[in-house]
Amino acid sequence: MENFVNERIDQVLKRFPDCCHCSRCRQDILVLALNHLPPRYCSSNNGEVYTRLDLYDTQQEAEIFQEITKAVEIVSSHPRHAI
Ligand SMILES: [Zn+2]
């Protein structure tokens, strides 16, 4: 199954060319975004985090996009590693 949130992160990162796109920062963005989304959007299984596509709708997409954008802003201003 394709990771819904990861696809959205790709889309958001295109709008933030200054943000680091490495796998570590992407992981930070993913965790931050999911932390701020209601638990109904995602579940954790064997450490993998994924969204429940059966609950997907337009309102939720807007909310997910908003949280990913915030997470990108946080990670890009506080990267966890030297550039
Ligand atoms: Zn990075």
PDB file of the backbone (N, CA, C, O) and the ligand in Angstrom, with CONECT records:
HET     ZN  A 101       1
ATOM      1  N   MET A   1       0.854  -1.203   0.000  1.00  0.00           N
ATOM      2  CA  MET A   1       0.000   0.000   0.000  1.00  0.00           C
ATOM      3  C   MET A   1       0.884   1.244   0.000  1.00  0.00           C
ATOM      4  O   MET A   1       1.832   1.341   0.780  1.00  0.00           O
ATOM      5  N   GLU A   2       0.571   2.183  -0.869  1.00  0.00           N
ATOM      6  CA  GLU A   2       1.334   3.426  -0.911  1.00  0.00           C
ATOM      7  C   GLU A   2       1.039   4.275   0.311  1.00  0.00           C
ATOM      8  O   GLU A   2      -0.087   4.306   0.806  1.00  0.00           O
ATOM      9  N   ASN A   3       2.063   4.961   0.790  1.00  0.00           N
ATOM     10  CA  ASN A   3       1.876   5.767   1.990  1.00  0.00           C
ATOM     11  C   ASN A   3       1.268   7.117   1.614  1.00  0.00           C
ATOM     12  O   ASN A   3       1.893   7.951   0.959  1.00  0.00           O
ATOM     13  N   PHE A   4       0.052   7.293   2.046  1.00  0.00           N
ATOM     14  CA  PHE A   4      -0.716   8.482   1.710  1.00  0.00           C
ATOM     15  C   PHE A   4      -0.026   9.756   2.187  1.00  0.00           C
ATOM     16  O   PHE A   4       0.092  10.727   1.439  1.00  0.00           O
ATOM     17  N   VAL A   5       0.424   9.742   3.425  1.00  0.00           N
ATOM     18  CA  VAL A   5       1.042  10.952   3.972  1.00  0.00           C
ATOM     19  C   VAL A   5       2.377  11.238   3.285  1.00  0.00           C
ATOM     20  O   VAL A   5       2.700  12.397   3.024  1.00  0.00           O
ATOM     21  N   ASN A   6       3.149  10.200   2.990  1.00  0.00           N
ATOM     22  CA  ASN A   6       4.415  10.414   2.296  1.00  0.00           C
ATOM     23  C   ASN A   6       4.212  11.077   0.940  1.00  0.00           C
ATOM     24  O   ASN A   6       5.000  11.937   0.546  1.00  0.00           O
ATOM     25  N   GLU A   7       3.168  10.687   0.226  1.00  0.00           N
ATOM     26  CA  GLU A   7       2.861  11.334  -1.054  1.00  0.00           C
ATOM     27  C   GLU A   7       2.575  12.817  -0.847  1.00  0.00           C
ATOM     28  O   GLU A   7       3.016  13.664  -1.623  1.00  0.00           O
ATOM     29  N   ARG A   8       1.828  13.112   0.213  1.00  0.00           N
ATOM     30  CA  ARG A   8       1.491  14.513   0.486  1.00  0.00           C
ATOM     31  C   ARG A   8       2.736  15.292   0.898  1.00  0.00           C
ATOM     32  O   ARG A   8       2.877  16.465   0.553  1.00  0.00           O
ATOM     33  N   ILE A   9       3.632  14.651   1.629  1.00  0.00           N
ATOM     34  CA  ILE A   9       4.879  15.313   2.014  1.00  0.00           C
ATOM     35  C   ILE A   9       5.664  15.682   0.755  1.00  0.00           C
ATOM     36  O   ILE A   9       6.218  16.778   0.673  1.00  0.00           O
ATOM     37  N   ASP A  10       5.716  14.785  -0.215  1.00  0.00           N
ATOM     38  CA  ASP A  10       6.403  15.106  -1.476  1.00  0.00           C
ATOM     39  C   ASP A  10       5.816  16.365  -2.100  1.00  0.00           C
ATOM     40  O   ASP A  10       6.549  17.244  -2.552  1.00  0.00           O
ATOM     41  N   GLN A  11       4.499  16.445  -2.121  1.00  0.00           N
ATOM     42  CA  GLN A  11       3.838  17.604  -2.739  1.00  0.00           C
ATOM     43  C   GLN A  11       4.161  18.888  -1.986  1.00  0.00           C
ATOM     44  O   GLN A  11       4.432  19.921  -2.598  1.00  0.00           O
ATOM     45  N   VAL A  12       4.130  18.819  -0.642  1.00  0.00           N
ATOM     46  CA  VAL A  12       4.397  20.015   0.150  1.00  0.00           C
ATOM     47  C   VAL A  12       5.858  20.435   0.002  1.00  0.00           C
ATOM     48  O   VAL A  12       6.156  21.624  -0.110  1.00  0.00           O
ATOM     49  N   LEU A  13       6.774  19.453   0.001  1.00  0.00           N
ATOM     50  CA  LEU A  13       8.200  19.778  -0.089  1.00  0.00           C
ATOM     51  C   LEU A  13       8.542  20.494  -1.390  1.00  0.00           C
ATOM     52  O   LEU A  13       9.478  21.292  -1.426  1.00  0.00           O
ATOM     53  N   LYS A  14       7.803  20.222  -2.449  1.00  0.00           N
ATOM     54  CA  LYS A  14       8.042  20.921  -3.714  1.00  0.00           C
ATOM     55  C   LYS A  14       7.851  22.425  -3.548  1.00  0.00           C
ATOM     56  O   LYS A  14       8.454  23.218  -4.271  1.00  0.00           O
ATOM     57  N   ARG A  15       7.019  22.809  -2.602  1.00  0.00           N
ATOM     58  CA  ARG A  15       6.771  24.231  -2.365  1.00  0.00           C
ATOM     59  C   ARG A  15       7.774  24.811  -1.383  1.00  0.00           C
ATOM     60  O   ARG A  15       7.783  26.021  -1.155  1.00  0.00           O
ATOM     61  N   PHE A  16       8.621  23.970  -0.797  1.00  0.00           N
ATOM     62  CA  PHE A  16       9.628  24.433   0.161  1.00  0.00           C
ATOM     63  C   PHE A  16      11.005  23.953  -0.296  1.00  0.00           C
ATOM     64  O   PHE A  16      11.589  23.061   0.320  1.00  0.00           O
ATOM     65  N   PRO A  17      11.534  24.556  -1.400  1.00  0.00           N
ATOM     66  CA  PRO A  17      12.820  24.070  -1.924  1.00  0.00           C
ATOM     67  C   PRO A  17      13.967  24.253  -0.940  1.00  0.00           C
ATOM     68  O   PRO A  17      14.990  23.579  -1.067  1.00  0.00           O
ATOM     69  N   ASP A  18      13.826  25.149   0.042  1.00  0.00           N
ATOM     70  CA  ASP A  18      14.895  25.371   1.010  1.00  0.00           C
ATOM     71  C   ASP A  18      14.908  24.322   2.116  1.00  0.00           C
ATOM     72  O   ASP A  18      15.899  24.188   2.833  1.00  0.00           O
ATOM     73  N   CYS A  19      13.829  23.589   2.256  1.00  0.00           N
ATOM     74  CA  CYS A  19      13.790  22.565   3.301  1.00  0.00           C
ATOM     75  C   CYS A  19      14.586  21.346   2.859  1.00  0.00           C
ATOM     76  O   CYS A  19      14.519  20.924   1.704  1.00  0.00           O
ATOM     77  N   CYS A  20      15.340  20.790   3.799  1.00  0.00           N
ATOM     78  CA  CYS A  20      16.091  19.570   3.514  1.00  0.00           C
ATOM     79  C   CYS A  20      15.119  18.441   3.137  1.00  0.00           C
ATOM     80  O   CYS A  20      14.084  18.257   3.777  1.00  0.00           O
ATOM     81  N   HIS A  21      15.474  17.695   2.093  1.00  0.00           N
ATOM     82  CA  HIS A  21      14.593  16.623   1.605  1.00  0.00           C
ATOM     83  C   HIS A  21      15.126  15.237   1.955  1.00  0.00           C
ATOM     84  O   HIS A  21      14.651  14.235   1.419  1.00  0.00           O
ATOM     85  N   CYS A  22      16.105  15.174   2.847  1.00  0.00           N
ATOM     86  CA  CYS A  22      16.705  13.863   3.126  1.00  0.00           C
ATOM     87  C   CYS A  22      15.730  12.987   3.905  1.00  0.00           C
ATOM     88  O   CYS A  22      14.707  13.455   4.404  1.00  0.00           O
ATOM     89  N   SER A  23      16.072  11.707   3.996  1.00  0.00           N
ATOM     90  CA  SER A  23      15.132  10.760   4.589  1.00  0.00           C
ATOM     91  C   SER A  23      14.906  11.056   6.067  1.00  0.00           C
ATOM     92  O   SER A  23      13.810  10.833   6.583  1.00  0.00           O
ATOM     93  N   ARG A  24      15.944  11.563   6.761  1.00  0.00           N
ATOM     94  CA  ARG A  24      15.765  11.851   8.180  1.00  0.00           C
ATOM     95  C   ARG A  24      14.774  12.997   8.390  1.00  0.00           C
ATOM     96  O   ARG A  24      13.884  12.907   9.235  1.00  0.00           O
ATOM     97  N   CYS A  25      14.932  14.061   7.627  1.00  0.00           N
ATOM     98  CA  CYS A  25      14.016  15.190   7.764  1.00  0.00           C
ATOM     99  C   CYS A  25      12.603  14.803   7.321  1.00  0.00           C
ATOM    100  O   CYS A  25      11.620  15.234   7.923  1.00  0.00           O
ATOM    101  N   ARG A  26      12.510  13.991   6.271  1.00  0.00           N
ATOM    102  CA  ARG A  26      11.188  13.521   5.842  1.00  0.00           C
ATOM    103  C   ARG A  26      10.521  12.723   6.962  1.00  0.00           C
ATOM    104  O   ARG A  26       9.316  12.837   7.190  1.00  0.00           O
ATOM    105  N   GLN A  27      11.321  11.917   7.653  1.00  0.00           N
ATOM    106  CA  GLN A  27      10.766  11.133   8.757  1.00  0.00           C
ATOM    107  C   GLN A  27      10.285  12.058   9.870  1.00  0.00           C
ATOM    108  O   GLN A  27       9.221  11.839  10.450  1.00  0.00           O
ATOM    109  N   ASP A  28      11.080  13.103  10.169  1.00  0.00           N
ATOM    110  CA  ASP A  28      10.671  14.077  11.185  1.00  0.00           C
ATOM    111  C   ASP A  28       9.354  14.742  10.797  1.00  0.00           C
ATOM    112  O   ASP A  28       8.456  14.908  11.622  1.00  0.00           O
ATOM    113  N   ILE A  29       9.260  15.118   9.527  1.00  0.00           N
ATOM    114  CA  ILE A  29       8.036  15.764   9.039  1.00  0.00           C
ATOM    115  C   ILE A  29       6.850  14.824   9.202  1.00  0.00           C
ATOM    116  O   ILE A  29       5.778  15.228   9.652  1.00  0.00           O
ATOM    117  N   LEU A  30       7.057  13.578   8.835  1.00  0.00           N
ATOM    118  CA  LEU A  30       5.988  12.583   8.937  1.00  0.00           C
ATOM    119  C   LEU A  30       5.515  12.442  10.385  1.00  0.00           C
ATOM    120  O   LEU A  30       4.316  12.463  10.662  1.00  0.00           O
ATOM    121  N   VAL A  31       6.469  12.298  11.297  1.00  0.00           N
ATOM    122  CA  VAL A  31       6.115  12.087  12.708  1.00  0.00           C
ATOM    123  C   VAL A  31       5.413  13.324  13.266  1.00  0.00           C
ATOM    124  O   VAL A  31       4.401  13.216  13.958  1.00  0.00           O
ATOM    125  N   LEU A  32       5.970  14.508  12.955  1.00  0.00           N
ATOM    126  CA  LEU A  32       5.365  15.743  13.453  1.00  0.00           C
ATOM    127  C   LEU A  32       3.933  15.890  12.945  1.00  0.00           C
ATOM    128  O   LEU A  32       3.022  16.208  13.710  1.00  0.00           O
ATOM    129  N   ALA A  33       3.748  15.658  11.661  1.00  0.00           N
ATOM    130  CA  ALA A  33       2.415  15.817  11.078  1.00  0.00           C
ATOM    131  C   ALA A  33       1.437  14.836  11.708  1.00  0.00           C
ATOM    132  O   ALA A  33       0.315  15.204  12.055  1.00  0.00           O
ATOM    133  N   LEU A  34       1.866  13.584  11.855  1.00  0.00           N
ATOM    134  CA  LEU A  34       0.965  12.574  12.411  1.00  0.00           C
ATOM    135  C   LEU A  34       0.664  12.837  13.875  1.00  0.00           C
ATOM    136  O   LEU A  34      -0.431  12.540  14.352  1.00  0.00           O
ATOM    137  N   ASN A  35       1.655  13.405  14.602  1.00  0.00           N
ATOM    138  CA  ASN A  35       1.417  13.740  16.008  1.00  0.00           C
ATOM    139  C   ASN A  35       0.309  14.762  16.164  1.00  0.00           C
ATOM    140  O   ASN A  35      -0.389  14.785  17.178  1.00  0.00           O
ATOM    141  N   HIS A  36       0.148  15.615  15.147  1.00  0.00           N
ATOM    142  CA  HIS A  36      -0.824  16.691  15.257  1.00  0.00           C
ATOM    143  C   HIS A  36      -2.159  16.343  14.615  1.00  0.00           C
ATOM    144  O   HIS A  36      -3.115  17.117  14.684  1.00  0.00           O
ATOM    145  N   LEU A  37      -2.214  15.189  14.000  1.00  0.00           N
ATOM    146  CA  LEU A  37      -3.472  14.772  13.394  1.00  0.00           C
ATOM    147  C   LEU A  37      -4.223  13.864  14.357  1.00  0.00           C
ATOM    148  O   LEU A  37      -3.608  13.109  15.111  1.00  0.00           O
ATOM    149  N   PRO A  38      -5.542  13.933  14.334  1.00  0.00           N
ATOM    150  CA  PRO A  38      -6.318  13.046  15.210  1.00  0.00           C
ATOM    151  C   PRO A  38      -5.977  11.580  14.927  1.00  0.00           C
ATOM    152  O   PRO A  38      -5.694  11.219  13.785  1.00  0.00           O
ATOM    153  N   PRO A  39      -6.003  10.747  15.950  1.00  0.00           N
ATOM    154  CA  PRO A  39      -5.578   9.355  15.789  1.00  0.00           C
ATOM    155  C   PRO A  39      -6.390   8.587  14.756  1.00  0.00           C
ATOM    156  O   PRO A  39      -5.926   7.566  14.247  1.00  0.00           O
ATOM    157  N   ARG A  40      -7.564   9.046  14.445  1.00  0.00           N
ATOM    158  CA  ARG A  40      -8.359   8.295  13.479  1.00  0.00           C
ATOM    159  C   ARG A  40      -7.732   8.271  12.091  1.00  0.00           C
ATOM    160  O   ARG A  40      -8.067   7.421  11.266  1.00  0.00           O
ATOM    161  N   TYR A  41      -6.817   9.211  11.837  1.00  0.00           N
ATOM    162  CA  TYR A  41      -6.204   9.263  10.517  1.00  0.00           C
ATOM    163  C   TYR A  41      -5.152   8.197  10.302  1.00  0.00           C
ATOM    164  O   TYR A  41      -4.844   7.828   9.169  1.00  0.00           O
ATOM    165  N   CYS A  42      -4.608   7.708  11.393  1.00  0.00           N
ATOM    166  CA  CYS A  42      -3.462   6.825  11.200  1.00  0.00           C
ATOM    167  C   CYS A  42      -3.429   5.753  12.253  1.00  0.00           C
ATOM    168  O   CYS A  42      -4.050   5.884  13.308  1.00  0.00           O
ATOM    169  N   SER A  43      -2.722   4.714  11.977  1.00  0.00           N
ATOM    170  CA  SER A  43      -2.519   3.676  12.970  1.00  0.00           C
ATOM    171  C   SER A  43      -1.086   3.203  12.841  1.00  0.00           C
ATOM    172  O   SER A  43      -0.435   3.404  11.816  1.00  0.00           O
ATOM    173  N   SER A  44      -0.614   2.579  13.890  1.00  0.00           N
ATOM    174  CA  SER A  44       0.775   2.154  13.905  1.00  0.00           C
ATOM    175  C   SER A  44       0.822   0.639  13.989  1.00  0.00           C
ATOM    176  O   SER A  44       0.132   0.029  14.805  1.00  0.00           O
ATOM    177  N   ASN A  45       1.637   0.042  13.145  1.00  0.00           N
ATOM    178  CA  ASN A  45       1.731  -1.411  13.106  1.00  0.00           C
ATOM    179  C   ASN A  45       3.183  -1.769  12.831  1.00  0.00           C
ATOM    180  O   ASN A  45       3.717  -1.439  11.772  1.00  0.00           O
ATOM    181  N   ASN A  46       3.826  -2.445  13.784  1.00  0.00           N
ATOM    182  CA  ASN A  46       5.235  -2.799  13.632  1.00  0.00           C
ATOM    183  C   ASN A  46       6.099  -1.572  13.385  1.00  0.00           C
ATOM    184  O   ASN A  46       7.067  -1.636  12.627  1.00  0.00           O
ATOM    185  N   GLY A  47       5.757  -0.457  14.019  1.00  0.00           N
ATOM    186  CA  GLY A  47       6.554   0.750  13.862  1.00  0.00           C
ATOM    187  C   GLY A  47       6.249   1.517  12.600  1.00  0.00           C
ATOM    188  O   GLY A  47       6.711   2.648  12.447  1.00  0.00           O
ATOM    189  N   GLU A  48       5.486   0.940  11.689  1.00  0.00           N
ATOM    190  CA  GLU A  48       5.126   1.654  10.477  1.00  0.00           C
ATOM    191  C   GLU A  48       3.879   2.487  10.755  1.00  0.00           C
ATOM    192  O   GLU A  48       2.940   2.034  11.409  1.00  0.00           O
ATOM    193  N   VAL A  49       3.894   3.707  10.246  1.00  0.00           N
ATOM    194  CA  VAL A  49       2.758   4.588  10.445  1.00  0.00           C
ATOM    195  C   VAL A  49       2.086   4.789   9.089  1.00  0.00           C
ATOM    196  O   VAL A  49       2.753   5.111   8.105  1.00  0.00           O
ATOM    197  N   TYR A  50       0.814   4.608   9.039  1.00  0.00           N
ATOM    198  CA  TYR A  50       0.124   4.828   7.775  1.00  0.00           C
ATOM    199  C   TYR A  50      -1.286   5.338   8.038  1.00  0.00           C
ATOM    200  O   TYR A  50      -1.858   5.117   9.106  1.00  0.00           O
ATOM    201  N   THR A  51      -1.821   6.012   7.058  1.00  0.00           N
ATOM    202  CA  THR A  51      -3.161   6.542   7.225  1.00  0.00           C
ATOM    203  C   THR A  51      -4.195   5.515   6.804  1.00  0.00           C
ATOM    204  O   THR A  51      -3.922   4.620   6.003  1.00  0.00           O
ATOM    205  N   ARG A  52      -5.355   5.661   7.347  1.00  0.00           N
ATOM    206  CA  ARG A  52      -6.461   4.778   6.991  1.00  0.00           C
ATOM    207  C   ARG A  52      -7.228   5.396   5.835  1.00  0.00           C
ATOM    208  O   ARG A  52      -8.003   6.335   6.017  1.00  0.00           O
ATOM    209  N   LEU A  53      -7.004   4.864   4.657  1.00  0.00           N
ATOM    210  CA  LEU A  53      -7.565   5.451   3.445  1.00  0.00           C
ATOM    211  C   LEU A  53      -9.088   5.359   3.418  1.00  0.00           C
ATOM    212  O   LEU A  53      -9.744   6.120   2.707  1.00  0.00           O
ATOM    213  N   ASP A  54      -9.643   4.441   4.178  1.00  0.00           N
ATOM    214  CA  ASP A  54     -11.097   4.305   4.178  1.00  0.00           C
ATOM    215  C   ASP A  54     -11.771   5.511   4.816  1.00  0.00           C
ATOM    216  O   ASP A  54     -12.967   5.731   4.630  1.00  0.00           O
ATOM    217  N   LEU A  55     -11.002   6.290   5.569  1.00  0.00           N
ATOM    218  CA  LEU A  55     -11.592   7.451   6.227  1.00  0.00           C
ATOM    219  C   LEU A  55     -11.300   8.745   5.464  1.00  0.00           C
ATOM    220  O   LEU A  55     -11.610   9.841   5.932  1.00  0.00           O
ATOM    221  N   TYR A  56     -10.708   8.599   4.301  1.00  0.00           N
ATOM    222  CA  TYR A  56     -10.272   9.758   3.542  1.00  0.00           C
ATOM    223  C   TYR A  56     -11.456  10.567   3.009  1.00  0.00           C
ATOM    224  O   TYR A  56     -12.418  10.002   2.489  1.00  0.00           O
ATOM    225  N   ASP A  57     -11.379  11.877   3.140  1.00  0.00           N
ATOM    226  CA  ASP A  57     -12.288  12.752   2.398  1.00  0.00           C
ATOM    227  C   ASP A  57     -11.620  14.117   2.213  1.00  0.00           C
ATOM    228  O   ASP A  57     -10.508  14.336   2.693  1.00  0.00           O
ATOM    229  N   THR A  58     -12.293  15.026   1.521  1.00  0.00           N
ATOM    230  CA  THR A  58     -11.665  16.291   1.163  1.00  0.00           C
ATOM    231  C   THR A  58     -11.303  17.126   2.385  1.00  0.00           C
ATOM    232  O   THR A  58     -10.238  17.742   2.433  1.00  0.00           O
ATOM    233  N   GLN A  59     -12.183  17.141   3.359  1.00  0.00           N
ATOM    234  CA  GLN A  59     -11.917  17.885   4.585  1.00  0.00           C
ATOM    235  C   GLN A  59     -10.653  17.370   5.262  1.00  0.00           C
ATOM    236  O   GLN A  59      -9.817  18.147   5.723  1.00  0.00           O
ATOM    237  N   GLN A  60     -10.531  16.071   5.313  1.00  0.00           N
ATOM    238  CA  GLN A  60      -9.362  15.481   5.940  1.00  0.00           C
ATOM    239  C   GLN A  60      -8.110  15.776   5.136  1.00  0.00           C
ATOM    240  O   GLN A  60      -7.044  16.002   5.709  1.00  0.00           O
ATOM    241  N   GLU A  61      -8.226  15.775   3.826  1.00  0.00           N
ATOM    242  CA  GLU A  61      -7.050  16.077   3.012  1.00  0.00           C
ATOM    243  C   GLU A  61      -6.555  17.480   3.329  1.00  0.00           C
ATOM    244  O   GLU A  61      -5.349  17.691   3.453  1.00  0.00           O
ATOM    245  N   ALA A  62      -7.470  18.452   3.464  1.00  0.00           N
ATOM    246  CA  ALA A  62      -7.082  19.821   3.790  1.00  0.00           C
ATOM    247  C   ALA A  62      -6.372  19.868   5.133  1.00  0.00           C
ATOM    248  O   ALA A  62      -5.369  20.563   5.293  1.00  0.00           O
ATOM    249  N   GLU A  63      -6.897  19.130   6.089  1.00  0.00           N
ATOM    250  CA  GLU A  63      -6.317  19.112   7.431  1.00  0.00           C
ATOM    251  C   GLU A  63      -4.928  18.460   7.402  1.00  0.00           C
ATOM    252  O   GLU A  63      -3.994  18.946   8.040  1.00  0.00           O
ATOM    253  N   ILE A  64      -4.806  17.372   6.666  1.00  0.00           N
ATOM    254  CA  ILE A  64      -3.515  16.679   6.565  1.00  0.00           C
ATOM    255  C   ILE A  64      -2.490  17.592   5.902  1.00  0.00           C
ATOM    256  O   ILE A  64      -1.350  17.690   6.356  1.00  0.00           O
ATOM    257  N   PHE A  65      -2.907  18.268   4.814  1.00  0.00           N
ATOM    258  CA  PHE A  65      -2.014  19.191   4.120  1.00  0.00           C
ATOM    259  C   PHE A  65      -1.537  20.288   5.060  1.00  0.00           C
ATOM    260  O   PHE A  65      -0.358  20.642   5.063  1.00  0.00           O
ATOM    261  N   GLN A  66      -2.450  20.821   5.852  1.00  0.00           N
ATOM    262  CA  GLN A  66      -2.121  21.907   6.765  1.00  0.00           C
ATOM    263  C   GLN A  66      -1.091  21.442   7.792  1.00  0.00           C
ATOM    264  O   GLN A  66      -0.129  22.158   8.073  1.00  0.00           O
ATOM    265  N   GLU A  67      -1.282  20.264   8.347  1.00  0.00           N
ATOM    266  CA  GLU A  67      -0.349  19.759   9.358  1.00  0.00           C
ATOM    267  C   GLU A  67       1.010  19.440   8.742  1.00  0.00           C
ATOM    268  O   GLU A  67       2.041  19.662   9.377  1.00  0.00           O
ATOM    269  N   ILE A  68       1.025  18.924   7.515  1.00  0.00           N
ATOM    270  CA  ILE A  68       2.306  18.643   6.859  1.00  0.00           C
ATOM    271  C   ILE A  68       3.043  19.947   6.601  1.00  0.00           C
ATOM    272  O   ILE A  68       4.256  20.028   6.791  1.00  0.00           O
ATOM    273  N   THR A  69       2.302  20.979   6.161  1.00  0.00           N
ATOM    274  CA  THR A  69       2.941  22.275   5.899  1.00  0.00           C
ATOM    275  C   THR A  69       3.562  22.825   7.168  1.00  0.00           C
ATOM    276  O   THR A  69       4.689  23.321   7.140  1.00  0.00           O
ATOM    277  N   LYS A  70       2.847  22.746   8.276  1.00  0.00           N
ATOM    278  CA  LYS A  70       3.394  23.208   9.559  1.00  0.00           C
ATOM    279  C   LYS A  70       4.635  22.398   9.924  1.00  0.00           C
ATOM    280  O   LYS A  70       5.636  22.962  10.366  1.00  0.00           O
ATOM    281  N   ALA A  71       4.577  21.101   9.743  1.00  0.00           N
ATOM    282  CA  ALA A  71       5.714  20.240  10.083  1.00  0.00           C
ATOM    283  C   ALA A  71       6.931  20.577   9.224  1.00  0.00           C
ATOM    284  O   ALA A  71       8.058  20.581   9.718  1.00  0.00           O
ATOM    285  N   VAL A  72       6.707  20.858   7.941  1.00  0.00           N
ATOM    286  CA  VAL A  72       7.819  21.229   7.056  1.00  0.00           C
ATOM    287  C   VAL A  72       8.443  22.530   7.545  1.00  0.00           C
ATOM    288  O   VAL A  72       9.666  22.672   7.551  1.00  0.00           O
ATOM    289  N   GLU A  73       7.614  23.470   7.949  1.00  0.00           N
ATOM    290  CA  GLU A  73       8.141  24.745   8.441  1.00  0.00           C
ATOM    291  C   GLU A  73       8.979  24.536   9.699  1.00  0.00           C
ATOM    292  O   GLU A  73      10.038  25.145   9.848  1.00  0.00           O
ATOM    293  N   ILE A  74       8.511  23.683  10.598  1.00  0.00           N
ATOM    294  CA  ILE A  74       9.263  23.416  11.828  1.00  0.00           C
ATOM    295  C   ILE A  74      10.592  22.745  11.501  1.00  0.00           C
ATOM    296  O   ILE A  74      11.637  23.160  12.000  1.00  0.00           O
ATOM    297  N   VAL A  75      10.556  21.712  10.665  1.00  0.00           N
ATOM    298  CA  VAL A  75      11.787  20.964  10.355  1.00  0.00           C
ATOM    299  C   VAL A  75      12.764  21.848   9.581  1.00  0.00           C
ATOM    300  O   VAL A  75      13.972  21.769   9.802  1.00  0.00           O
ATOM    301  N   SER A  76      12.261  22.679   8.685  1.00  0.00           N
ATOM    302  CA  SER A  76      13.175  23.488   7.888  1.00  0.00           C
ATOM    303  C   SER A  76      13.831  24.576   8.727  1.00  0.00           C
ATOM    304  O   SER A  76      14.933  25.020   8.404  1.00  0.00           O
ATOM    305  N   SER A  77      13.168  25.016   9.809  1.00  0.00           N
ATOM    306  CA  SER A  77      13.793  26.025  10.659  1.00  0.00           C
ATOM    307  C   SER A  77      14.594  25.394  11.794  1.00  0.00           C
ATOM    308  O   SER A  77      15.433  26.062  12.397  1.00  0.00           O
ATOM    309  N   HIS A  78      14.349  24.124  12.092  1.00  0.00           N
ATOM    310  CA  HIS A  78      15.103  23.430  13.149  1.00  0.00           C
ATOM    311  C   HIS A  78      15.569  22.067  12.652  1.00  0.00           C
ATOM    312  O   HIS A  78      15.152  21.048  13.201  1.00  0.00           O
ATOM    313  N   PRO A  79      16.408  22.018  11.648  1.00  0.00           N
ATOM    314  CA  PRO A  79      16.883  20.705  11.180  1.00  0.00           C
ATOM    315  C   PRO A  79      17.679  20.016  12.270  1.00  0.00           C
ATOM    316  O   PRO A  79      18.395  20.666  13.032  1.00  0.00           O
ATOM    317  N   ARG A  80      17.552  18.691  12.344  1.00  0.00           N
ATOM    318  CA  ARG A  80      18.199  17.953  13.432  1.00  0.00           C
ATOM    319  C   ARG A  80      19.633  17.577  13.114  1.00  0.00           C
ATOM    320  O   ARG A  80      20.274  16.869  13.890  1.00  0.00           O
ATOM    321  N   HIS A  81      20.142  18.038  11.989  1.00  0.00           N
ATOM    322  CA  HIS A  81      21.513  17.664  11.624  1.00  0.00           C
ATOM    323  C   HIS A  81      22.163  18.846  10.919  1.00  0.00           C
ATOM    324  O   HIS A  81      21.469  19.752  10.456  1.00  0.00           O
ATOM    325  N   ALA A  82      23.480  18.842  10.837  1.00  0.00           N
ATOM    326  CA  ALA A  82      24.194  19.895  10.125  1.00  0.00           C
ATOM    327  C   ALA A  82      23.934  19.769   8.631  1.00  0.00           C
ATOM    328  O   ALA A  82      23.769  18.665   8.111  1.00  0.00           O
ATOM    329  N   ILE A  83      23.898  20.878   7.961  1.00  0.00           N
ATOM    330  CA  ILE A  83      23.611  20.870   6.521  1.00  0.00           C
ATOM    331  C   ILE A  83      24.878  20.430   5.750  1.00  0.00           C
ATOM    332  O   ILE A  83      24.858  20.355   4.521  1.00  0.00           O
TER     333      ILE A  83
HETATM  334 ZN    ZN A 101      17.839  16.528   6.328  1.00  0.00          ZN2+
END
